[in-house]
């Protein structure tokens, strides 16, 4: 890819550098915006995550949505892990993306990359996300597999949690090749998995995981590769799915305790019934003898 870049005319090379810089801005602007958002305070982070505003969604064929994978499809016991998959459907010419997952810290927590008691790794193929510096917590998961095989290449960061934004998981991935108007390869088409995040249950009944934000970026720019003009990245309109509900249970021993309680009730009922029957038989025998 670097050889192809070196052969570009000087003006086009400048344009390509500007485009790559603009794509790199996704890694900086999006998390910074999230960090400075009004609801990023510690008080607000204790509340249940909110779904994205309706005005941010658009009626298109492209969708970004969440899928939950829990062991055996059963409620997740306290301390057990489950996977949240961020999916894209019917996208065309995708070059870059980012997303933010909102969650309730009282019910679930992302599993740190440094946590040995992870309970497993995502079932999806691909490398785990690369962590970032500066106090951010690296989270277990997979990122960028959907664009990994693209000839455009990719540079990914995440999933991770910022120290000042404890109720969001952030992830970003951008192509690094020149746009098609400069002779670069086209982006990725189709449907697939943008990323996976591993969460751990903290107990409860149910909780919601919310796709707070998602951005999809086209492989080309506008205006069409004119180095003398300010180039602008083109966002791909898409529908954002609503929150998904995760079923939780109080803890690993809850099912055993329920079985014990049921067994005690059954024994008590049978014992009481048998005692009553024997008492009836005794009284009946006494009545016959007295006659």
C-alpha positions as CSV (number, residue, x, y, z in Angstrom):
1,X,0.0,0.0,0.0
2,X,2.9,2.4,0.8
3,X,4.4,1.8,-2.6
4,X,1.1,2.8,-4.2
5,X,1.0,6.0,-2.1
6,X,4.6,7.0,-3.2
7,X,3.6,6.9,-6.8
8,X,0.8,9.4,-6.4
9,X,1.3,12.9,-7.9
10,X,2.3,15.5,-5.3
11,X,-1.1,17.2,-5.0
12,X,-2.9,13.9,-4.7
13,X,-0.4,12.7,-2.1
14,X,-1.2,15.8,-0.1
15,X,-4.9,15.1,-0.5
16,X,-4.4,11.5,0.7
17,X,-2.5,12.7,3.8
18,X,-5.4,15.1,4.6
19,X,-7.9,12.3,4.2
20,X,-6.0,9.9,6.5
21,X,-5.7,12.8,9.1
22,X,-9.4,13.3,8.9
23,X,-10.1,9.6,9.5
24,X,-7.7,9.7,12.4
25,X,-9.7,12.5,13.9
26,X,-12.5,9.9,14.5
27,X,-10.2,8.4,17.2
28,X,-9.9,11.8,18.9
29,X,-13.1,13.7,18.4
30,X,-15.6,11.0,19.2
31,X,-14.3,9.9,22.6
32,X,-13.6,13.6,23.5
33,X,-17.1,14.6,22.7
34,X,-18.4,11.7,24.8
35,X,-16.2,12.7,27.7
36,X,-17.4,16.3,27.6
37,X,-21.1,15.4,27.1
38,X,-23.4,16.8,29.8
39,X,-24.5,13.3,31.0
40,X,-20.9,12.1,31.5
41,X,-20.9,13.2,35.2
42,X,-20.6,10.5,37.9
43,X,-24.1,11.3,39.1
44,X,-25.6,10.7,35.6
45,X,-23.6,7.5,35.1
46,X,-25.5,5.7,37.9
47,X,-28.7,6.0,36.0
48,X,-29.9,3.5,33.4
49,X,-28.5,4.2,29.9
50,X,-30.7,6.1,27.6
51,X,-31.4,5.2,24.0
52,X,-30.2,7.5,21.2
53,X,-32.5,10.3,20.2
54,X,-34.9,9.5,17.5
55,X,-33.7,12.5,15.4
56,X,-30.3,10.7,15.1
57,X,-31.8,7.7,13.3
58,X,-32.6,7.7,9.7
59,X,-34.8,5.4,7.6
60,X,-32.3,3.6,5.4
61,X,-31.4,0.1,4.4
62,X,-28.3,0.2,6.6
63,X,-28.7,-0.8,10.2
64,X,-26.4,-1.0,13.3
65,X,-27.8,-3.0,16.1
66,X,-26.9,-5.2,19.1
67,X,-27.1,-8.9,19.7
68,X,-26.6,-10.6,23.1
69,X,-24.9,-13.9,23.6
70,X,-25.5,-15.5,27.0
71,X,-24.3,-19.0,28.0
72,X,-27.0,-21.5,27.1
73,X,-29.4,-18.7,26.5
74,X,-30.2,-18.7,30.2
75,X,-30.2,-15.7,32.7
76,X,-26.7,-14.7,33.5
77,X,-25.6,-15.5,37.0
78,X,-23.8,-13.0,39.2
79,X,-20.1,-13.1,38.2
80,X,-20.7,-14.9,34.9
81,X,-19.8,-13.2,31.6
82,X,-21.8,-12.6,28.4
83,X,-21.1,-11.1,25.0
84,X,-22.6,-8.0,23.3
85,X,-22.1,-8.1,19.6
86,X,-22.4,-4.8,17.6
87,X,-23.7,-5.8,14.1
88,X,-24.1,-3.9,10.8
89,X,-26.5,-4.9,8.1
90,X,-26.6,-3.9,4.4
91,X,-23.8,-1.4,4.4
92,X,-22.0,-0.3,1.2
93,X,-18.5,1.0,0.9
94,X,-17.7,1.2,4.6
95,X,-14.2,2.6,5.4
96,X,-14.5,3.5,9.1
97,X,-16.8,3.3,12.1
98,X,-17.1,4.0,15.8
99,X,-19.6,3.1,18.5
100,X,-20.4,3.6,22.1
101,X,-22.2,1.2,24.3
102,X,-24.0,2.4,27.4
103,X,-24.7,0.2,30.4
104,X,-25.8,0.3,34.0
105,X,-22.8,0.0,36.3
106,X,-25.0,-1.3,39.1
107,X,-26.0,-4.4,37.1
108,X,-23.1,-5.2,34.7
109,X,-19.5,-4.2,34.1
110,X,-17.1,-4.7,31.1
111,X,-14.4,-7.2,31.8
112,X,-10.9,-5.7,31.8
113,X,-8.2,-7.1,29.6
114,X,-6.1,-7.5,32.7
115,X,-8.7,-9.6,34.5
116,X,-7.7,-13.2,34.4
117,X,-11.1,-14.3,35.7
118,X,-12.8,-13.5,32.4
119,X,-14.9,-16.6,31.9
120,X,-13.8,-17.0,28.3
121,X,-13.3,-15.0,25.2
122,X,-15.6,-14.0,22.4
123,X,-16.6,-16.7,19.9
124,X,-15.9,-14.4,17.0
125,X,-12.7,-14.8,15.1
126,X,-10.1,-12.0,15.2
127,X,-7.7,-10.3,17.5
128,X,-8.6,-8.7,20.7
129,X,-8.8,-4.9,20.7
130,X,-5.7,-2.8,21.2
131,X,-5.7,-0.8,24.4
132,X,-4.9,2.9,24.7
133,X,-2.8,4.9,27.2
134,X,-3.8,7.6,29.6
135,X,-5.7,5.8,32.2
136,X,-8.3,4.2,29.9
137,X,-9.2,0.7,30.8
138,X,-8.8,-1.9,28.1
139,X,-11.9,-4.1,27.8
140,X,-12.0,-7.7,26.6
141,X,-13.5,-8.1,23.2
142,X,-12.9,-8.2,19.4
143,X,-12.9,-5.3,17.1
144,X,-12.6,-4.7,13.4
145,X,-13.1,-8.2,12.0
146,X,-15.7,-7.0,9.5
147,X,-13.2,-4.6,7.9
148,X,-10.0,-6.6,8.6
149,X,-10.1,-8.4,5.2
150,X,-10.6,-5.1,3.3
151,X,-7.8,-4.1,0.9
152,X,-8.1,-0.6,2.5
153,X,-6.5,-1.9,5.7
154,X,-7.6,-0.7,9.1
155,X,-6.4,0.9,12.3
156,X,-8.5,0.1,15.4
157,X,-8.6,1.2,19.0
158,X,-10.7,-0.4,21.6
159,X,-12.9,-1.5,23.1
160,X,-12.0,0.6,26.1
161,X,-13.6,2.6,28.9
162,X,-12.4,6.1,29.7
163,X,-11.6,6.9,33.3
164,X,-14.0,9.9,33.3
165,X,-16.8,8.1,31.5
166,X,-17.4,4.9,33.4
167,X,-20.8,3.9,31.9
168,X,-19.6,3.8,28.2
169,X,-17.6,1.4,26.2
170,X,-15.9,3.1,23.2
171,X,-14.5,1.5,20.0
172,X,-13.2,3.0,16.8
173,X,-11.8,1.5,13.5
174,X,-10.7,3.4,10.4
175,X,-9.4,2.4,7.0
176,X,-5.9,3.8,6.1
177,X,-5.9,3.5,2.3
178,X,-6.4,6.4,-0.2
179,X,-10.0,6.9,-1.3
180,X,-11.3,5.5,-4.6
181,X,-11.1,8.9,-6.2
182,X,-7.3,8.8,-5.7
183,X,-7.1,5.2,-7.0
184,X,-7.5,3.5,-3.7
185,X,-9.6,0.4,-3.1
186,X,-13.3,0.5,-2.3
187,X,-14.7,-0.1,1.2
188,X,-16.5,-3.1,2.6
189,X,-20.1,-4.1,1.6
190,X,-22.6,-6.4,3.3
191,X,-23.4,-7.4,6.8
192,X,-21.3,-8.6,9.7
193,X,-20.0,-8.0,13.1
194,X,-18.3,-4.6,13.9
195,X,-17.2,-5.7,17.3
196,X,-17.8,-7.6,20.5
197,X,-17.6,-6.5,24.1
198,X,-17.4,-8.9,27.1
199,X,-19.5,-8.0,30.1
200,X,-19.8,-9.5,33.6
201,X,-23.1,-9.7,35.5
202,X,-23.2,-8.0,38.9
203,X,-26.6,-9.5,39.7
204,X,-30.2,-8.3,39.5
205,X,-33.1,-9.2,37.3
206,X,-32.8,-7.4,34.0
207,X,-30.6,-4.6,32.5
208,X,-30.4,-2.8,29.2
209,X,-27.4,-2.4,27.0
210,X,-27.8,0.7,24.7
211,X,-26.1,1.7,21.4
212,X,-25.6,5.3,22.5
213,X,-23.8,6.3,19.4
214,X,-22.7,4.8,16.1
215,X,-20.9,6.4,13.1
216,X,-20.3,4.8,9.7
217,X,-17.9,6.5,7.3
218,X,-17.9,6.1,3.5
219,X,-14.7,5.1,1.7
220,X,-14.7,8.3,-0.4
221,X,-14.7,12.0,0.4
222,X,-16.4,15.2,-0.9
223,X,-15.7,17.2,-2.9
224,X,-14.1,14.5,-5.0
225,X,-10.4,14.6,-4.1
226,X,-9.7,18.2,-5.0
227,X,-6.5,19.0,-3.0
228,X,-7.3,22.8,-3.1
229,X,-10.5,22.4,-1.2
230,X,-11.3,21.3,2.3
231,X,-12.1,17.6,2.1
232,X,-15.0,16.3,4.1
233,X,-15.7,12.7,5.3
234,X,-19.1,11.3,4.2
235,X,-21.1,9.7,6.9
236,X,-23.3,6.8,5.9
237,X,-26.9,7.3,7.1
238,X,-28.2,4.3,9.1
239,X,-30.8,3.2,11.6
240,X,-29.6,2.6,15.1
241,X,-31.3,-0.2,17.1
242,X,-32.9,0.4,20.5
243,X,-31.7,-1.0,23.8
244,X,-31.5,-4.8,24.3
245,X,-32.5,-6.4,27.5
246,X,-30.2,-8.8,29.3
247,X,-31.7,-11.3,31.8
248,X,-29.7,-11.6,35.0
249,X,-30.1,-13.7,38.1
250,X,-29.0,-13.0,41.7
251,X,-26.1,-15.4,41.8
252,X,-24.6,-18.8,40.9
253,X,-26.4,-20.6,43.8
254,X,-29.9,-19.2,43.2
255,X,-31.0,-22.2,41.2
256,X,-29.7,-24.6,43.8
257,X,-31.5,-22.7,46.6
258,X,-34.7,-22.8,44.6
259,X,-34.5,-26.6,44.2
260,X,-33.8,-27.0,48.0
261,X,-36.8,-24.8,48.8
262,X,-39.1,-26.8,46.5
263,X,-37.8,-30.0,47.9
264,X,-38.5,-28.9,51.5
265,X,-42.1,-27.8,50.6
266,X,-42.8,-31.1,48.9
267,X,-41.5,-33.1,51.9
268,X,-43.5,-30.9,54.2
269,X,-46.7,-31.4,52.2
270,X,-46.2,-35.2,51.9
271,X,-45.3,-35.5,55.5
272,X,-48.4,-33.5,56.6
273,X,-50.6,-35.5,54.3
274,X,-49.2,-38.8,55.5
275,X,-49.6,-37.7,59.2
276,X,-53.2,-36.7,58.6
277,X,-54.0,-40.0,56.9
278,X,-52.5,-42.1,59.8
279,X,-54.4,-40.0,62.4
280,X,-57.6,-40.6,60.4
281,X,-56.9,-44.3,60.3
282,X,-56.2,-44.4,64.0
283,X,-59.4,-42.6,64.9
284,X,-61.4,-44.8,62.6
285,X,-60.0,-47.9,64.2
286,X,-60.7,-46.6,67.7
287,X,-64.3,-45.8,66.7
288,X,-64.9,-49.3,65.3
289,X,-63.4,-50.9,68.5
290,X,-65.7,-48.9,70.8
291,X,-68.7,-50.0,68.8
